[in-house]
Structure formats: C-alpha cells, structure tokens
C-alpha cells in the first residue's frame, strides 16, 4: 500500500495540538468541511429511500468523492470524508455501513460492502505518549465482498474477488479469489473466479 503523508490528510501533531487532552486531531478547515458534509448528508440523503442512489451519488460527488458509473450508496451508510472515497462502476455500500476514511478508500468495480460493515483507515500509535492518530488507505478489489458487519482495518488490501465473511476482521491483506472468515480472519477456502 502506498504511504500517505499524514499532514496531507489534515492530521495534526498530537503533541502540539493536545488531542489526547481534548484538542483537535484535524485542521480547522478539515473539521469545517466535515461539519458541512454531515449536515448536508443528514438533511438531504440519510432519510432518502433506497432507490434514490443517483441522488446520493450526486451529493457525494459534490463533496469531492470520485464515483464512476452506476454506484450505489444507501442513505444510512456513514461516509466520514467524501474526498477520500473512490468507487468504481457498479460498486455498493450497503445499509448502515461505516466508511471511516481518514485516508483514501477505493472500492473496486462490482465490489460490495454489505450492511453494517466497517472500513476503518485510522488508528493510533499506542506507544506514543501523545497517542498520535495515523491513517493508511484501504483498497477493496473488483468483485470482492465485505460481508455483513465485517471489519477492515487500516492499510488492508482486499484482493480481487476475495470474500471477508460476516463479522470477519481483517488486519492483513486478503489474497484474490479467497474466502476469509473469523477474528482474526483466516483462510476458509479458495473461490473460483467469476466472469461477467
């Protein structure tokens, strides 16, 4: 996974900002964008019926998300920061999914992030006295499936056609066309590649 400069993500130095004592973790501009985004999504999208995917996609694009083709995002999904979201054609973010994209998240063509799944790019440096926030991108490959209530951690790459089973927890990459389950996720079996 490509390294991302934490300052480019708007993350402040915890020792200077005092985030452990209640100070901010992000720059003022970054926080302002997120407030406006949260209000807009709550008022204009969160309550909308499932078929209005085009409307929600438009709103995400207006806030900087890069969405290609027929993407579907349910209203109850929580997208933390739209500029860090890329969705390829025919990908889906299901009901109640949490996309905590401090760092970029890319969801490949035909990939599914099911209901209640959690994609989390952020963590903390636990041995740092300031508990510094840090983030790494997540990539969900084409035709992959993140099943219901599964968790994908920072820096993880889910390979093309891979499956992370329901409530599975992935803190390491999952190879293409494989099925992983459990906490921590372990290989269950290989999956036969599919063709459209």
Residue, then its C-alpha position, 0 to 999 in steps of 0.5 A: x500500500x502506498x504511504x500517505x503523508x499524514x499532514x496531507x490528510x489534515x492530521x495534526x501533531x498530537x503533541x502540539x495540538x493536545x488531542x489526547x487532552x481534548x484538542x483537535x486531531x484535524x485542521x480547522x478547515x478539515x473539521x469545517x468541511x466535515x461539519x458541512x458534509x454531515x449536515x448536508x448528508x443528514x438533511x438531504x440523503x440519510x432519510x432518502x429511500x433506497x432507490x434514490x442512489x443517483x441522488x446520493x451519488x450526486x451529493x457525494x460527488x459534490x463533496x469531492x468523492x470520485x464515483x464512476x458509473x452506476x454506484x450505489x450508496x444507501x442513505x444510512x451508510x456513514x461516509x466520514x470524508x467524501x474526498x477520500x472515497x473512490x468507487x468504481x462502476x457498479x460498486x455498493x455500500x450497503x445499509x448502515x455501513x461505516x466508511x471511516x476514511x481518514x485516508x483514501x478508500x477505493x472500492x473496486x468495480x462490482x465490489x460490495x460492502x454489505x450492511x453494517x460493515x466497517x472500513x476503518x483507515x485510522x488508528x493510533x500509535x499506542x506507544x506514543x505518549x501523545x497517542x498520535x492518530x495515523x491513517x493508511x488507505x484501504x483498497x477493496x478489489x473488483x468483485x470482492x465482498x465485505x460481508x455483513x458487519x465485517x471489519x477492515x482495518x487500516x492499510x488492508x488490501x482486499x484482493x480481487x474477488x476475495x470474500x471477508x465473511x460476516x463479522x470477519x476482521x481483517x488486519x492483513x491483506x486478503x489474497x484474490x479469489x479467497x474466502x476469509x472468515x473469523x477474528x482474526x480472519x483466516x483462510x476458509x477456502x479458495x473461490x473460483x473466479x467469476x466472469x461477467 
